Amino acid sequence: MRGLAALAGGTLLGASPANSTPAPAKKARDVAAARGILFGSAFDQHIYANPPYGRLLCDECAILTPDYSMKFGALRGGPDSIDFKVVDRLFDFAASCNAKMRGHTLIWNDFMPDWTRRLSAREMERLLDRHIDDVAGRYSGRVHSWDVVNEPIWIESGHEGGLRGGPWYEAMGRDYIARSFRRARQADPNAKLVLNEAFLEYRWYDSPFAKNRSRKPDSPWSKFRGNFLDLVRRLRDDNVPLDAIGMESHLSPKFRDEYDRDSLLEFMHTIKAMGLDIYITEIDVDDSPFPDDFGKRDRGVADYYHMYLKDVLSTDAVRLLVTWELSDRHTSVAENIQAGRISDVRMPRTLPFDFDMRPKLAYNAIVSALSGK
């Protein structure tokens, strides 16, 4: 009950001013812009219940990504049913902040409604085309970049090339990916089209979900980056419209032994040599390996942000940096604790701003890395 106890009397864990840090002289948004990088955050409907968070996003962000409301299952109640009311409001909010918008995400094999599994392959093909036309067409000219296909690689699916299984894959095989990008280009000709992926940040020796992990060079997870590169090369060879790859960057210090700077930079330079930009699309740092003490925890998280960003920014290929929410209050863990859905974990301190929207050491670390320090 440690997390819930922290809410007693309306006080949130991490709310003490002593746990915040003076903000740097320049904002991350401005320092990033000087390097040709868009800085921003994920956001969603919670901005309406938390006006200070909305103001923080407007103040700090040059670009915003819908967290969940633009995903397929959030938009569509059935093949012929789609509701844009929430997303329209999010676009209006971004416009009021003079911030660009990202489209996240058009096609993803995960978190799909059960009704999609009752459709035939031909019906799924038509649905893919229709969904992209409906969504990308509606917001055409208003989106900086679309995550056209999200997380195409999932080793645990066991498919050729490491491709993720799911309703789209089962209907069309690997062809669903090229089809999605071509349809998106037709629907929104000027937006950047992105292949977004998780787990690219580490050199895997074993599944990150294995209970007893060990270095296994024959593990299929060791092929994760190779599978992704093979997919990108195939798309390029087939003249599929692709402008950037997204590296989500949900970082976990518990995998520090599998963070290999040289292989990471080699991978990124390979992408860059293909003429593609790199977007850091969902960055945060898991604080669970660090002590309960706020000072030690915040320092550990900040150091990890700084290490990683210094490395990836050294490639001069990164054109976008988006945190997965901006304040600890709106991590999925914190929201689940506040809603009473979980109670056996501590409140997280994983993001640049604390529960009361004050900058933490993580924010300073991001600004420092963007400044080249």
C-alpha positions as CSV (number, residue, x, y, z in Angstrom):
1,M,0.0,0.0,0.0
2,R,3.0,2.3,-0.1
3,G,1.9,4.1,-3.3
4,L,-1.7,4.7,-2.1
5,A,-0.5,5.9,1.3
6,A,1.5,8.6,-0.5
7,L,-1.9,10.1,-1.6
8,A,-3.2,10.6,1.9
9,G,-4.5,14.1,2.6
10,G,-4.2,14.9,-1.1
11,T,-0.4,15.0,-1.0
12,L,1.4,13.2,-3.8
13,L,4.7,11.4,-3.3
14,G,7.4,13.6,-4.6
15,A,5.6,16.9,-3.9
16,S,8.2,18.4,-1.6
17,P,9.9,21.5,-3.1
18,A,13.2,20.1,-1.7
19,N,13.0,17.4,-4.4
20,S,12.8,19.7,-7.4
21,T,15.8,21.5,-8.9
22,P,16.4,24.9,-10.3
23,A,15.5,25.0,-14.0
24,P,18.3,25.7,-16.5
25,A,18.6,29.1,-18.1
26,K,17.2,27.8,-21.5
27,K,14.3,25.5,-22.1
28,A,14.8,22.0,-23.6
29,R,12.5,23.1,-26.5
30,D,14.8,26.0,-27.4
31,V,18.1,24.2,-26.9
32,A,16.8,21.4,-29.1
33,A,15.6,23.8,-31.8
34,A,19.1,25.3,-32.0
35,R,20.2,21.8,-33.1
36,G,17.4,21.3,-35.6
37,I,15.5,19.0,-33.2
38,L,11.9,19.2,-32.2
39,F,11.4,18.6,-28.4
40,G,8.0,17.5,-27.0
41,S,6.0,15.1,-25.0
42,A,3.1,12.6,-25.2
43,F,-0.2,13.9,-23.8
44,D,-3.9,13.0,-23.8
45,Q,-7.3,13.7,-22.3
46,H,-5.8,14.1,-18.8
47,I,-4.9,17.7,-19.7
48,Y,-8.5,18.7,-19.2
49,A,-8.5,17.5,-15.6
50,N,-5.1,19.0,-14.9
51,P,-4.8,22.6,-16.3
52,P,-1.4,23.1,-14.8
53,Y,-0.1,20.2,-16.9
54,G,-1.7,21.7,-20.0
55,R,0.2,24.9,-19.3
56,L,3.4,23.1,-18.7
57,L,3.0,21.3,-22.1
58,C,2.3,24.5,-23.9
59,D,5.3,26.1,-22.3
60,E,7.8,23.3,-22.9
61,C,6.8,21.5,-26.1
62,A,7.3,22.2,-29.8
63,I,5.5,19.0,-30.7
64,L,3.0,16.7,-29.0
65,T,2.1,13.0,-29.4
66,P,-1.3,11.6,-28.4
67,D,-0.7,8.9,-25.8
68,Y,-3.6,6.6,-26.4
69,S,-6.6,8.3,-28.0
70,M,-5.4,8.0,-31.6
71,K,-4.8,4.3,-31.5
72,F,-7.0,2.0,-33.6
73,G,-9.0,0.6,-30.7
74,A,-9.6,4.0,-29.2
75,L,-11.0,5.4,-32.4
76,R,-13.0,2.5,-33.9
77,G,-15.9,0.7,-32.3
78,G,-16.3,-1.4,-35.4
79,P,-15.4,-1.5,-39.1
80,D,-18.0,1.2,-39.9
81,S,-17.7,3.1,-36.6
82,I,-15.1,5.8,-35.9
83,D,-15.3,8.7,-33.4
84,F,-12.9,11.7,-33.8
85,K,-14.3,13.9,-31.0
86,V,-11.5,13.3,-28.5
87,V,-8.7,13.6,-31.1
88,D,-10.2,16.7,-32.6
89,R,-10.0,18.3,-29.2
90,L,-6.3,17.2,-28.8
91,F,-5.5,18.8,-32.2
92,D,-7.2,22.0,-31.0
93,F,-5.2,22.0,-27.8
94,A,-1.9,21.6,-29.8
95,A,-2.9,24.4,-32.1
96,S,-3.6,26.7,-29.1
97,C,-0.1,26.0,-27.9
98,N,1.4,26.6,-31.4
99,A,2.8,23.0,-31.2
100,K,3.0,20.5,-34.0
101,M,1.2,17.2,-33.7
102,R,2.4,13.6,-34.3
103,G,0.0,10.9,-35.4
104,H,0.4,7.8,-33.1
105,T,-0.3,5.3,-34.4
106,L,-2.1,4.2,-37.6
107,I,-1.4,0.5,-37.7
108,W,-0.2,-1.8,-34.9
109,N,-0.8,-5.5,-34.5
110,D,-1.0,-5.2,-30.7
111,F,-4.0,-4.0,-28.6
112,M,-6.4,-4.7,-31.3
113,P,-10.2,-5.0,-30.6
114,D,-11.4,-8.6,-30.5
115,W,-13.9,-8.0,-33.4
116,T,-11.0,-7.6,-35.8
117,R,-10.2,-11.2,-35.4
118,R,-13.6,-12.2,-36.7
119,L,-13.0,-10.5,-40.1
120,S,-11.7,-12.3,-43.2
121,A,-8.4,-11.5,-44.7
122,R,-10.0,-9.5,-47.5
123,E,-12.1,-7.5,-45.0
124,M,-8.9,-6.7,-43.0
125,E,-7.3,-5.4,-46.2
126,R,-10.2,-3.1,-46.8
127,L,-10.2,-2.1,-43.2
128,L,-6.5,-1.1,-43.3
129,D,-7.0,1.0,-46.3
130,R,-10.2,2.6,-44.9
131,H,-8.7,3.3,-41.5
132,I,-5.6,5.1,-42.9
133,D,-7.8,7.0,-45.3
134,D,-10.2,8.0,-42.5
135,V,-7.5,9.1,-40.0
136,A,-4.6,10.3,-42.1
137,G,-7.0,11.8,-44.5
138,R,-8.9,13.7,-41.9
139,Y,-5.8,15.3,-40.4
140,S,-3.8,15.6,-43.7
141,G,-1.6,18.7,-43.6
142,R,-1.9,19.1,-39.9
143,V,0.5,16.3,-38.8
144,H,4.2,16.6,-38.6
145,S,4.8,12.8,-38.7
146,W,2.8,9.6,-38.6
147,D,3.9,6.5,-36.8
148,V,2.5,4.5,-39.7
149,V,3.4,1.1,-38.4
150,N,4.2,0.6,-34.7
151,E,6.5,-2.0,-33.3
152,P,6.7,-4.4,-36.3
153,I,9.2,-6.7,-34.7
154,W,8.3,-9.0,-31.8
155,I,10.6,-11.9,-31.4
156,E,8.2,-13.8,-29.2
157,S,5.7,-14.2,-32.1
158,G,8.1,-16.6,-33.8
159,H,7.4,-15.4,-37.3
160,E,10.0,-15.2,-40.1
161,G,12.1,-12.0,-39.8
162,G,11.0,-11.6,-36.2
163,L,7.8,-9.9,-37.3
164,R,5.0,-9.3,-34.8
165,G,1.9,-11.4,-35.2
166,G,-1.6,-10.0,-34.9
167,P,-4.7,-9.4,-37.1
168,W,-2.9,-7.3,-39.7
169,Y,-0.1,-9.8,-40.1
170,E,-2.4,-12.8,-40.1
171,A,-4.4,-11.2,-42.9
172,M,-1.6,-10.0,-45.2
173,G,1.7,-11.3,-43.9
174,R,4.6,-8.9,-44.1
175,D,2.9,-7.0,-47.0
176,Y,0.7,-5.1,-44.5
177,I,3.7,-2.9,-43.7
178,A,4.4,-1.7,-47.2
179,R,0.7,-1.3,-47.9
180,S,0.3,0.9,-44.9
181,F,3.1,3.3,-45.9
182,R,1.9,3.6,-49.4
183,R,-1.6,4.3,-48.3
184,A,-0.4,6.9,-45.7
185,R,1.6,8.7,-48.4
186,Q,-1.6,9.0,-50.5
187,A,-3.7,10.2,-47.6
188,D,-1.2,12.8,-46.3
189,P,1.4,13.5,-48.9
190,N,3.5,15.9,-47.0
191,A,3.8,14.3,-43.5
192,K,6.9,12.4,-42.5
193,L,6.3,8.7,-42.4
194,V,7.8,6.7,-39.6
195,L,8.5,3.1,-38.7
196,N,8.4,3.1,-34.9
197,E,10.0,0.4,-32.8
198,A,10.8,-0.5,-29.2
199,F,13.8,-2.4,-27.9
200,L,16.3,-1.0,-30.4
201,E,18.4,0.6,-27.6
202,Y,20.0,-2.6,-26.3
203,R,22.1,-5.4,-27.6
204,W,20.0,-8.3,-26.4
205,Y,21.6,-11.5,-25.2
206,D,18.3,-13.0,-24.0
207,S,14.7,-12.1,-23.8
208,P,14.1,-9.1,-21.5
209,F,11.2,-11.1,-20.0
210,A,13.3,-14.2,-19.1
211,K,13.3,-14.9,-15.4
212,N,16.9,-16.1,-15.3
213,R,18.7,-14.0,-17.9
214,S,22.1,-14.9,-19.2
215,R,24.3,-14.1,-22.2
216,K,23.0,-16.3,-25.0
217,P,24.5,-15.4,-28.4
218,D,22.1,-17.9,-30.1
219,S,19.0,-16.3,-28.5
220,P,16.6,-15.0,-31.2
221,W,16.5,-11.7,-29.3
222,S,20.2,-11.1,-30.3
223,K,18.8,-10.7,-33.9
224,F,16.4,-7.9,-33.0
225,R,18.3,-5.1,-34.6
226,G,19.3,-7.2,-37.5
227,N,15.6,-8.1,-38.1
228,F,14.6,-4.5,-38.0
229,L,17.4,-3.5,-40.4
230,D,16.4,-6.2,-42.8
231,L,12.9,-4.9,-42.8
232,V,14.0,-1.3,-43.4
233,R,16.3,-2.4,-46.3
234,R,13.4,-4.4,-47.9
235,L,11.1,-1.4,-47.7
236,R,13.8,0.8,-49.2
237,D,14.5,-1.7,-52.0
238,D,10.8,-1.8,-52.8
239,N,10.6,2.0,-53.0
240,V,8.2,2.1,-50.0
241,P,7.8,5.8,-48.8
242,L,9.7,5.9,-45.5
243,D,11.2,9.1,-44.0
244,A,12.4,8.2,-40.5
245,I,12.6,5.4,-38.0
246,G,11.4,5.9,-34.4
247,M,13.4,4.6,-31.5
248,E,11.0,4.6,-28.6
249,S,13.7,4.6,-25.9
250,H,11.9,3.2,-22.9
251,L,15.2,2.9,-21.0
252,S,15.8,0.5,-18.2
253,P,19.0,0.7,-16.2
254,K,18.5,-2.9,-15.0
255,F,19.6,-3.8,-18.6
256,R,22.8,-1.7,-18.3
257,D,25.0,-4.7,-19.1
258,E,23.3,-4.9,-22.5
259,Y,23.7,-1.3,-23.3
260,D,26.5,-1.3,-25.8
261,R,27.4,2.2,-27.1
262,D,29.5,1.1,-30.0
263,S,26.9,-1.3,-31.4
264,L,24.1,1.3,-30.8
265,L,26.0,4.0,-32.7
266,E,26.8,1.5,-35.5
267,F,23.1,0.7,-35.9
268,M,22.2,4.4,-35.9
269,H,24.8,5.3,-38.5
270,T,23.5,2.5,-40.7
271,I,20.1,4.0,-40.6
272,K,21.5,7.5,-41.3
273,A,23.4,6.1,-44.3
274,M,20.1,5.0,-45.8
275,G,19.0,8.6,-45.9
276,L,16.6,8.2,-43.0
277,D,16.2,10.5,-40.0
278,I,16.0,9.1,-36.5
279,Y,13.2,10.1,-34.0
280,I,13.4,9.4,-30.3
281,T,9.7,9.0,-29.9
282,E,8.8,7.8,-26.4
283,I,11.8,8.3,-24.0
284,D,11.6,7.7,-20.3
285,V,13.8,6.0,-17.7
286,D,12.6,3.2,-15.4
287,D,13.5,4.2,-11.9
288,S,12.8,0.8,-10.2
289,P,16.5,-0.2,-9.9
290,F,17.2,2.9,-7.8
291,P,16.8,3.5,-4.0
292,D,13.6,5.0,-2.5
293,D,15.6,8.1,-1.5
294,F,14.5,10.8,-3.9
295,G,17.9,12.4,-4.3
296,K,19.6,9.1,-5.2
297,R,16.8,8.0,-7.4
298,D,16.6,11.3,-9.3
299,R,20.3,11.3,-9.8
300,G,20.3,7.8,-11.2
301,V,17.5,8.6,-13.6
302,A,19.2,11.9,-14.7
303,D,22.5,10.2,-15.3
304,Y,20.9,7.6,-17.5
305,Y,19.0,10.2,-19.6
306,H,22.3,12.1,-20.0
307,M,24.4,9.1,-20.9
308,Y,21.9,7.8,-23.5
309,L,21.1,11.2,-25.1
310,K,24.8,12.2,-25.3
311,D,25.4,9.0,-27.2
312,V,22.5,9.1,-29.7
313,L,22.8,12.8,-30.3
314,S,26.4,12.4,-31.3
315,T,25.3,10.7,-34.5
316,D,23.7,14.0,-35.8
317,A,20.8,11.9,-37.1
318,V,18.2,12.7,-34.4
319,R,15.6,15.2,-35.5
320,L,12.9,14.7,-32.8
321,L,13.0,14.0,-29.1
322,V,9.7,13.2,-27.3
323,T,9.3,12.1,-23.7
324,W,6.5,9.7,-22.9
325,E,4.6,12.3,-20.9
326,L,6.4,15.2,-19.2
327,S,5.4,14.8,-15.6
328,D,5.6,11.9,-13.2
329,R,2.0,12.4,-12.4
330,H,1.0,11.1,-15.8
331,T,3.0,7.9,-16.1
332,S,0.8,4.8,-16.5
333,V,2.0,3.5,-13.2
334,A,1.1,6.7,-11.3
335,E,-2.3,6.9,-12.9
336,N,-3.0,3.2,-12.0
337,I,-2.0,3.8,-8.4
338,Q,-4.2,6.9,-8.2
339,A,-7.1,5.0,-9.6
340,G,-6.6,2.2,-7.1
341,R,-5.8,-0.4,-9.7
342,I,-2.4,-1.2,-8.2
343,S,-1.1,-0.7,-4.7
344,D,2.2,-2.7,-4.3
345,V,4.6,-0.4,-6.1
346,R,6.0,3.0,-5.3
347,M,5.2,6.2,-7.2
348,P,7.5,6.6,-10.1
349,R,10.0,9.4,-10.7
350,T,10.9,8.7,-14.3
351,L,10.2,11.9,-16.2
352,P,11.7,15.4,-16.4
353,F,9.0,17.1,-14.1
354,D,7.7,15.9,-10.8
355,F,4.1,15.5,-9.7
356,D,3.7,19.2,-9.1
357,M,5.2,20.1,-12.5
358,R,8.5,21.3,-11.1
359,P,11.7,20.4,-13.1
360,K,13.9,17.6,-11.8
361,L,17.5,16.6,-12.4
362,A,16.3,14.6,-15.4
363,Y,15.2,17.9,-17.1
364,N,18.5,19.5,-16.5
365,A,20.2,16.3,-17.8
366,I,18.2,16.5,-21.0
367,V,19.0,20.2,-21.5
368,S,22.7,19.5,-20.8
369,A,22.8,16.7,-23.4
370,L,21.1,18.8,-26.0
371,S,23.6,21.5,-25.3
372,G,26.5,19.1,-26.0
373,K,27.6,19.2,-22.3
